């Protein structure tokens, strides 16, 4: 018998925090596409460019908590 997503979620939320985090990590790892050297190289280039723009004062930093709070407000 197939269980609903809500039933599984309820069971997961009953787990201790460390087990929920481990399960989330396993799910996300399984959902990621296969590694690609081209993608890794593109990200490496992007990271270097972003750091350079930040060092040159062409971009600004934002506190992650503030960014997530703003997203919650927009999406909630």
Backbone torsions as a table, in degrees:
resi	resn	phi	psi	omega
1	UNK	NA	128.7	179.8
2	UNK	-76.2	133.8	177.7
3	UNK	-94.0	147.8	-179.6
4	UNK	-76.1	158.4	177.8
5	UNK	-58.5	-38.2	179.7
6	UNK	-63.1	-39.4	178.9
7	UNK	-65.8	-43.7	179.7
8	UNK	-64.5	-44.2	179.1
9	UNK	-59.1	-44.1	179.0
10	UNK	-58.8	-44.5	179.4
11	UNK	-64.4	-41.9	-179.7
12	UNK	-63.0	-41.9	-179.0
13	UNK	-66.8	-14.2	176.9
14	UNK	-84.1	-14.5	-179.6
15	UNK	-71.9	154.8	172.5
16	UNK	-62.7	155.4	-174.7
17	UNK	-55.1	-43.9	-177.5
18	UNK	-62.9	-35.2	178.7
19	UNK	-73.3	-35.4	176.0
20	UNK	-63.7	-41.6	179.7
21	UNK	-65.5	-42.4	178.3
22	UNK	-61.8	-44.0	179.3
23	UNK	-63.3	-43.5	178.8
24	UNK	-61.3	-42.3	178.6
25	UNK	-61.9	-44.3	179.2
26	UNK	-61.8	-41.4	-179.5
27	UNK	-66.5	-46.8	-179.3
28	UNK	-65.3	-38.9	178.3
29	UNK	-62.8	-40.6	179.9
30	UNK	-69.8	-26.3	-176.9
31	UNK	-85.2	-14.7	-177.9
32	UNK	-73.5	144.5	177.4
33	UNK	-68.0	165.2	178.2
34	UNK	-61.8	145.6	-179.8
35	UNK	-60.5	147.7	179.6
36	UNK	-137.8	126.4	179.6
37	UNK	-64.8	-31.7	178.2
38	UNK	-66.3	-42.3	178.9
39	UNK	-67.4	-44.4	177.8
40	UNK	-58.7	-42.5	179.5
41	UNK	-64.8	-40.4	179.1
42	UNK	-64.3	-41.2	178.2
43	UNK	-66.7	-41.8	177.6
44	UNK	-57.8	-44.2	178.6
45	UNK	-63.2	-44.5	179.8
46	UNK	-61.6	-42.7	-179.8
47	UNK	-62.6	-45.9	179.1
48	UNK	-60.5	-43.8	-179.7
49	UNK	-64.4	-39.8	179.2
50	UNK	-66.0	-41.4	178.1
51	UNK	-63.3	-42.4	178.1
52	UNK	-60.9	-44.3	178.8
53	UNK	-63.2	-39.5	178.7
54	UNK	-65.2	-45.4	179.0
55	UNK	-62.7	-32.1	-179.7
56	UNK	-84.9	-1.6	179.6
57	UNK	77.3	17.3	-178.6
58	UNK	-90.0	-6.9	176.3
59	UNK	-143.9	167.0	-177.7
60	UNK	-125.9	161.3	179.0
61	UNK	-98.8	153.7	176.7
62	UNK	-134.3	140.2	177.8
63	UNK	-62.9	129.7	-177.0
64	UNK	-58.6	-39.4	-179.8
65	UNK	-61.0	-39.7	178.5
66	UNK	-66.5	-40.3	179.9
67	UNK	-63.2	-47.6	-179.6
68	UNK	-65.9	-35.8	177.3
69	UNK	-64.7	-41.2	177.4
70	UNK	-63.9	-41.6	177.0
71	UNK	-62.3	-42.0	178.1
72	UNK	-59.0	-42.2	179.6
73	UNK	-65.0	-41.8	-179.3
74	UNK	-68.9	-38.6	-173.8
75	UNK	-94.0	-17.4	-175.1
76	UNK	-83.2	NA	NA
